[in-house]
Amino acid sequence: MWKFIVRRLLITFPQIVLLSILIFLMSQFMPGDALTGMLDPNVDQSTIQEQRERMGLNDPWHIKYANWVSGLVQGDLGQSFRFKMDVSELISQRMENTLLLGIVTLIFTYLIAIPLGITSGRYNDTLLDQAITGYTYVGFATPLFIFGLVMLFIFGYQLGWFPTSGSVGPGMVPGTLDYWISKLKHVMLPALSMALIQTVSTVQYLRSEIVDTKQKDFIITARAKGASESRVYNRHIFRNSLLPIAAFIGWEITTLIVGTVFIEQIFGYPGMGLLFLESINMRDYSVVTALVLLFGIAQILGTLLSDIILSIVDPRIRIK
């Protein structure tokens, strides 16, 4: 087990280094640089060139990359010319909302997926199973941004059950009970919208696991020994089918990263996804570069987490 984890960690570190190099090189091909937008265009060109030399913007790419990585290690992600503040501070302000959205979405996802998957697998090839499977097919075919717009229109504007934008009501004092209740109200609709689409793959996977497990020899043996049907399902089929679902947590995290970008834009939810799109539109490249790096690292770590969990629940996949 520990050999497998160490090997995966040794693979993960070069992946992060390669990711950082690719992101840095792509940022170098973008129009403009860290000085763009910070100076008056009427300033003398010689003054601008002196400033570029002082900031090291004319250095070779490998020197600029080394300086950039050195800043990353120290928590310096650069300066946002749009918000006139450190990128690390700006991202930390938005990260709380994105983390809350991700956690609530994961809770909704498993609260919906596990009962539906178990029901569909236990009563496979019935009308109930066909209805659940039909829901998953519709979910696979529906783009997240379209579904989010429909949910916003129905439950936000038509029924008025949830707020339609923002992360907290106006005038709320941070840390109070009313403040957190307001934050939960604002996160419910975007989290539920994302969960209803994200849950379909988990439902299908769990259904397939249950249907496959029901045909295993040890299940047939348990029934032959006279075990009740409820005991067969609760002690054997469900337990063995649910274990691999734990490995989906890492993959769910990587899916959430992409989903939050669209959902936060649709619902006007001020998280890192909305900040990412706003920074692209405003060409705030220091923020864009930092967010792409964070999203990429989160995906790599999510994959690592999935591999480790899967190796725990299924030792057969461990690297010898």
C-alpha positions as CSV (number, residue, x, y, z in Angstrom):
1,M,0.0,0.0,0.0
2,W,2.7,2.5,1.0
3,K,4.8,1.7,-2.0
4,F,1.8,2.4,-4.2
5,I,1.2,5.8,-2.5
6,V,4.8,6.8,-2.7
7,R,5.0,5.9,-6.4
8,R,1.9,7.9,-7.2
9,L,3.3,10.8,-5.3
10,L,6.6,10.6,-7.2
11,I,4.5,10.7,-10.5
12,T,2.4,13.5,-9.2
13,F,5.2,16.0,-8.5
14,P,6.6,15.9,-12.1
15,Q,3.1,16.4,-13.4
16,I,2.7,19.6,-11.3
17,V,6.1,20.9,-12.5
18,L,5.2,20.2,-16.2
19,L,1.8,21.8,-15.7
20,S,3.4,24.9,-14.2
21,I,5.8,25.1,-17.2
22,L,3.0,24.8,-19.8
23,I,0.9,27.4,-18.0
24,F,3.8,29.8,-17.8
25,L,4.7,29.4,-21.4
26,M,1.1,29.9,-22.5
27,S,0.9,33.1,-20.4
28,Q,4.0,34.4,-22.2
29,F,2.2,34.1,-25.6
30,M,-0.7,36.2,-24.4
31,P,-0.9,39.8,-25.5
32,G,0.4,42.2,-22.9
33,D,2.2,41.4,-19.6
34,A,2.2,42.3,-15.9
35,L,2.7,45.9,-16.8
36,T,-0.3,46.1,-19.1
37,G,-3.1,48.2,-17.7
38,M,-1.0,49.6,-14.8
39,L,0.5,52.5,-16.7
40,D,-1.0,55.5,-18.4
41,P,-0.7,54.9,-22.2
42,N,0.5,58.5,-22.6
43,V,3.6,57.8,-20.5
44,D,6.9,58.2,-22.4
45,Q,8.1,54.9,-24.0
46,S,11.5,55.2,-22.5
47,T,9.9,55.3,-19.0
48,I,7.9,52.2,-19.9
49,Q,11.1,50.4,-21.1
50,E,12.9,51.3,-17.9
51,Q,10.0,49.9,-15.8
52,R,10.0,46.7,-17.9
53,E,13.7,46.3,-17.2
54,R,13.2,47.0,-13.5
55,M,10.4,44.4,-13.3
56,G,12.4,41.8,-15.2
57,L,9.9,41.6,-18.1
58,N,12.7,41.6,-20.7
59,D,14.5,38.6,-19.1
60,P,14.7,35.2,-20.9
61,W,11.8,33.0,-20.3
62,H,13.6,30.5,-18.0
63,I,14.7,33.3,-15.7
64,K,11.2,34.7,-15.6
65,Y,9.9,31.2,-14.9
66,A,12.3,30.7,-12.0
67,N,11.3,34.1,-10.5
68,W,7.6,33.1,-11.0
69,V,8.1,29.8,-9.2
70,S,10.0,31.5,-6.4
71,G,7.1,33.8,-5.9
72,L,4.6,30.9,-5.9
73,V,6.6,29.1,-3.2
74,Q,6.4,32.3,-1.1
75,G,2.7,32.8,-1.8
76,D,3.2,35.6,-4.2
77,L,0.9,35.1,-7.2
78,G,1.4,38.6,-8.7
79,Q,-0.7,41.7,-8.8
80,S,-4.2,42.1,-10.3
81,F,-4.3,45.3,-12.3
82,R,-8.1,45.2,-12.3
83,F,-8.6,44.9,-8.6
84,K,-5.4,46.6,-7.6
85,M,-4.5,44.0,-5.0
86,D,-2.5,40.8,-4.6
87,V,-3.8,37.8,-6.6
88,S,-3.3,35.5,-3.5
89,E,-5.5,37.8,-1.4
90,L,-8.1,38.1,-4.2
91,I,-8.3,34.3,-4.7
92,S,-8.5,33.6,-0.9
93,Q,-11.6,35.9,-0.7
94,R,-13.3,33.9,-3.5
95,M,-12.1,30.5,-2.4
96,E,-14.5,30.3,0.6
97,N,-17.5,30.5,-1.7
98,T,-16.2,28.0,-4.2
99,L,-15.3,25.5,-1.4
100,L,-18.8,25.9,0.1
101,L,-20.4,25.4,-3.3
102,G,-18.3,22.3,-3.9
103,I,-19.0,20.7,-0.5
104,V,-22.8,21.3,-0.7
105,T,-22.8,19.9,-4.3
106,L,-20.9,16.7,-3.2
107,I,-23.4,16.2,-0.4
108,F,-26.4,16.6,-2.8
109,T,-24.7,14.4,-5.3
110,Y,-24.3,11.4,-3.0
111,L,-27.7,11.9,-1.3
112,I,-29.3,11.7,-4.7
113,A,-27.1,9.1,-6.4
114,I,-26.8,6.4,-3.8
115,P,-30.5,5.8,-3.2
116,L,-31.3,6.0,-7.0
117,G,-28.4,3.7,-7.9
118,I,-29.3,1.1,-5.2
119,T,-33.0,1.2,-6.2
120,S,-32.2,0.9,-9.9
121,G,-29.7,-2.0,-9.4
122,R,-31.9,-3.9,-7.0
123,Y,-35.0,-3.7,-9.2
124,N,-33.3,-3.8,-12.5
125,D,-35.3,-4.2,-15.7
126,T,-38.5,-3.0,-13.9
127,L,-40.5,0.1,-14.7
128,L,-38.8,1.9,-11.8
129,D,-35.4,1.0,-13.1
130,Q,-36.3,2.3,-16.6
131,A,-37.5,5.6,-15.1
132,I,-34.2,6.1,-13.2
133,T,-32.2,5.0,-16.2
134,G,-34.2,7.5,-18.3
135,Y,-33.3,10.3,-15.9
136,T,-29.6,9.4,-16.2
137,Y,-29.8,9.4,-20.1
138,V,-31.4,12.9,-20.0
139,G,-28.8,14.1,-17.5
140,F,-25.9,12.8,-19.8
141,A,-27.5,14.6,-22.8
142,T,-28.2,17.9,-21.0
143,P,-25.5,20.6,-20.9
144,L,-24.9,21.9,-17.5
145,F,-25.2,25.6,-18.5
146,I,-28.6,24.9,-20.1
147,F,-29.9,23.0,-17.1
148,G,-28.6,25.8,-14.8
149,L,-30.5,28.4,-16.7
150,V,-33.7,26.4,-16.5
151,M,-33.3,25.9,-12.8
152,L,-32.6,29.6,-12.3
153,F,-35.7,30.6,-14.3
154,I,-38.1,28.2,-12.6
155,F,-37.0,28.2,-9.0
156,G,-35.4,31.6,-8.8
157,Y,-37.5,33.9,-11.0
158,Q,-40.8,32.1,-11.4
159,L,-41.3,30.5,-7.9
160,G,-38.9,32.8,-6.0
161,W,-37.8,30.0,-3.7
162,F,-34.1,30.8,-3.9
163,P,-32.0,34.0,-4.4
164,T,-31.0,34.5,-8.0
165,S,-27.5,36.0,-7.5
166,G,-24.8,36.7,-5.0
167,S,-23.5,34.6,-2.1
168,V,-25.1,36.4,0.9
169,G,-27.9,38.8,1.5
170,P,-27.1,42.6,1.8
171,G,-26.4,43.9,5.3
172,M,-25.5,40.6,6.8
173,V,-22.9,40.6,9.6
174,P,-20.2,38.0,8.9
175,G,-20.1,35.2,11.5
176,T,-23.7,35.5,12.7
177,L,-26.3,32.8,12.4
178,D,-28.4,34.9,9.9
179,Y,-25.2,35.4,7.8
180,W,-24.6,31.6,7.4
181,I,-28.3,30.9,6.8
182,S,-28.2,33.5,4.0
183,K,-25.1,31.9,2.5
184,L,-26.8,28.5,2.6
185,K,-29.9,29.9,0.8
186,H,-27.7,31.4,-1.9
187,V,-25.7,28.2,-2.5
188,M,-28.6,25.8,-2.5
189,L,-29.9,26.4,-6.0
190,P,-26.5,26.4,-7.9
191,A,-25.3,23.3,-5.9
192,L,-28.6,21.4,-6.6
193,S,-28.4,22.3,-10.3
194,M,-24.9,21.0,-10.6
195,A,-25.6,17.9,-8.4
196,L,-28.6,16.8,-10.5
197,I,-26.4,16.6,-13.6
198,Q,-23.2,15.3,-11.9
199,T,-25.1,12.5,-10.1
200,V,-26.0,10.6,-13.3
201,S,-22.6,8.9,-13.7
202,T,-22.5,7.8,-10.1
203,V,-26.1,6.3,-10.5
204,Q,-25.1,4.4,-13.6
205,Y,-21.9,3.1,-12.1
206,L,-23.6,2.0,-8.8
207,R,-26.4,0.3,-10.7
208,S,-23.9,-1.6,-12.9
209,E,-22.0,-2.7,-9.8
210,I,-25.1,-4.0,-8.0
211,V,-26.4,-5.9,-11.1
212,D,-22.9,-7.4,-11.6
213,T,-22.5,-8.3,-7.9
214,K,-25.9,-10.0,-7.8
215,Q,-24.6,-12.6,-10.2
216,K,-21.4,-13.4,-8.3
217,D,-20.8,-16.9,-6.8
218,F,-20.7,-15.8,-3.2
219,I,-24.1,-14.2,-3.5
220,I,-25.5,-17.4,-5.0
221,T,-23.9,-19.3,-2.1
222,A,-25.4,-17.0,0.5
223,R,-28.8,-17.5,-1.0
224,A,-28.3,-21.3,-1.1
225,K,-27.4,-21.3,2.6
226,G,-30.8,-19.8,3.4
227,A,-29.8,-16.2,4.0
228,S,-32.8,-13.8,3.8
229,E,-33.0,-11.5,0.8
230,S,-32.6,-8.4,3.0
231,R,-29.4,-9.9,4.6
232,V,-28.0,-10.8,1.2
233,Y,-28.5,-7.2,-0.1
234,N,-27.5,-5.3,3.1
235,R,-24.5,-7.5,4.1
236,H,-23.2,-8.6,0.8
237,I,-24.5,-6.8,-2.4
238,F,-24.7,-3.2,-1.1
239,R,-21.5,-3.3,0.9
240,N,-19.4,-4.7,-2.0
241,S,-21.1,-2.3,-4.5
242,L,-20.7,0.9,-2.4
243,L,-17.0,0.5,-1.8
244,P,-15.8,1.5,-5.3
245,I,-18.1,4.6,-5.1
246,A,-15.6,6.0,-2.6
247,A,-13.1,6.2,-5.4
248,F,-15.4,8.5,-7.2
249,I,-14.7,11.3,-4.7
250,G,-11.5,12.4,-6.5
251,W,-13.2,12.3,-9.9
252,E,-16.1,14.3,-8.6
253,I,-13.7,17.0,-7.4
254,T,-12.2,17.3,-10.9
255,T,-15.7,17.5,-12.4
256,L,-16.7,20.2,-9.9
257,I,-13.8,22.4,-11.0
258,V,-15.2,22.6,-14.5
259,G,-18.8,22.8,-13.4
260,T,-18.3,25.7,-11.0
261,V,-17.0,28.0,-13.8
262,F,-20.4,27.7,-15.6
263,I,-22.6,27.6,-12.6
264,E,-21.0,30.6,-10.9
265,Q,-21.4,32.6,-14.1
266,I,-25.1,31.7,-14.5
267,F,-26.0,32.3,-10.9
268,G,-23.7,35.3,-10.4
269,Y,-22.1,33.5,-7.6
270,P,-18.8,35.2,-6.6
271,G,-16.4,32.3,-6.5
272,M,-13.2,31.4,-8.3
273,G,-15.1,30.3,-11.4
274,L,-16.7,33.6,-11.9
275,L,-13.4,35.4,-11.1
276,F,-11.8,33.2,-13.8
277,L,-14.2,34.3,-16.5
278,E,-14.2,37.9,-15.4
279,S,-10.4,38.0,-15.5
280,I,-10.4,36.5,-19.0
281,N,-12.8,39.2,-20.2
282,M,-10.7,41.9,-18.6
283,R,-7.4,40.3,-19.7
284,D,-6.2,40.2,-16.1
285,Y,-3.6,37.6,-17.0
286,S,-1.9,37.3,-13.6
287,V,-5.3,36.2,-12.1
288,V,-6.0,33.9,-15.0
289,T,-2.6,32.2,-14.8
290,A,-2.9,31.7,-11.0
291,L,-6.4,30.2,-11.3
292,V,-5.5,27.9,-14.2
293,L,-2.6,26.6,-12.1
294,L,-4.8,26.1,-9.1
295,F,-7.5,24.3,-11.1
296,G,-4.9,22.1,-12.8
297,I,-3.2,21.1,-9.4
298,A,-6.7,20.4,-8.0
299,Q,-7.4,18.0,-10.9
300,I,-4.1,16.2,-10.5
301,L,-4.6,15.9,-6.7
302,G,-8.2,14.7,-7.3
303,T,-6.9,12.0,-9.6
304,L,-4.3,11.0,-7.0
305,L,-7.0,10.8,-4.3
306,S,-9.1,8.6,-6.5
307,D,-6.2,6.2,-7.2
308,I,-5.3,6.0,-3.5
309,I,-8.9,5.3,-2.4
310,L,-9.4,2.8,-5.1
311,S,-6.3,1.0,-4.1
312,I,-7.6,0.7,-0.6
313,V,-11.0,-0.7,-1.5
314,D,-9.6,-2.9,-4.4
315,P,-6.0,-4.1,-3.7
316,R,-5.9,-5.8,-7.1
317,I,-5.1,-2.5,-8.9
318,R,-2.1,-1.7,-6.8
319,I,1.2,-1.4,-8.6
320,K,3.5,-4.3,-7.7
